[in-house]
Amino acid sequence: MLLFGCAQQQAEFSSAGEIWGIYELDLLSEEVKLLYGAEGELSGLSLDIQGNQLVFSQIMAGKEYENSEIITLDLSTRETARLTQNQQWDLYPVWSPDGSQIAFLSWRDATLDIYLMDADGNNQTMLYDSGYHDADLDWVGDKIAFTSQSRIWIMEEDGSDPRPLTDPPRAGEWGQANLPFGDYDPRLSLDGARVVFSRLVDDESVHGNYDLYIMDLDGSNLKNLTMTGYSQGLSSWSPGGDKLLYIISAIGEQGIYDLSSINSDGSENISLTPIFFPVHFLIHSARYSADGTGVFFVGQWWGEE
């Protein structure tokens, strides 16, 4: 196990030859542990409600996305299990509320669609196909949120009653950014009452100028939490619902890939990235631990491939 240490104890650390990793950060001590290392790209980190297992996607060979598979990691034993094994792009897994199932995206037909499987990988079935590329899953209670057609959608957990929650200005219109104008990356609060998401507000940067927005699940009380226009998103709610983690991947044309938090009312927007992290260590996604005292995140050693 790789231990970074805290800022006072250790200012430099090594990736031990592994480009990608899943790490645990203690928010009080700033101690960081490597839980899982890999050569292939890791993404789509999700923690079950009990706080016992992570699920994520990993490119198993080369750099081709059709080699992306779904993996679980038991946090007590550090054992992994590969749940998919095919030549399709499987990604963005999220746990069901009771931990018995996993929803995920897969490109097994003409578009990226929403699939469902048991927690051991059995019984893989399509849950929903909008006819467009679907993305950015989250599952709380009996509702699944996702992105489709540059809007935030919600549906019942059985795939019924899909409906848009947002209708942003210029939705689907391409500019100079990496995605069309619109809303992306919905995350439902644990009480199922609110949703936070990223909105492309400008395309001055090729990375996209995104701000965080929050609203009630009935579409009321829309509020922007940030007004920086950084490339930011991939939010995660704290267990108490009062804080949000998110990633700043770029400011203008400069890549950042740092971890930040903000109160769900928009106050106390601060950086959580320890000062001893080197500039070539990038944070791609993060989730609060079950008790809120720590953070699990995907890290990459940039330029070490």
Buried (B, 14 or more C-beta within 10 A) or exposed (E): EBEBBBEEEBEEBEBEEBBBBBBBBBBEBBBBBBBBBBBBBBBBBBBBBEBBBBBBBBBBEEEEBBBBBBBBBEBEEEEBBEBBEEEBBBBBBBBBBEBEBBBBBBBBEEBBBBBBBEBEBEEBEEBBBBEBBBBBBBBBEEBBBBBBBBBBBBBEBEBEEBEBBBEBEBBEEEBEBBBBBBBBBBBBBBEBEBBBBBBBBBBBBEBBBBBBBBBBBEBEEEEEBBEBBBBBBBBBBBBEEEBBBBBBBBBBEEBBBBBBBBBBEBEEBEEBBBEBBEEEBBBBBBBBBBEBEBBBBBBBBBEEE
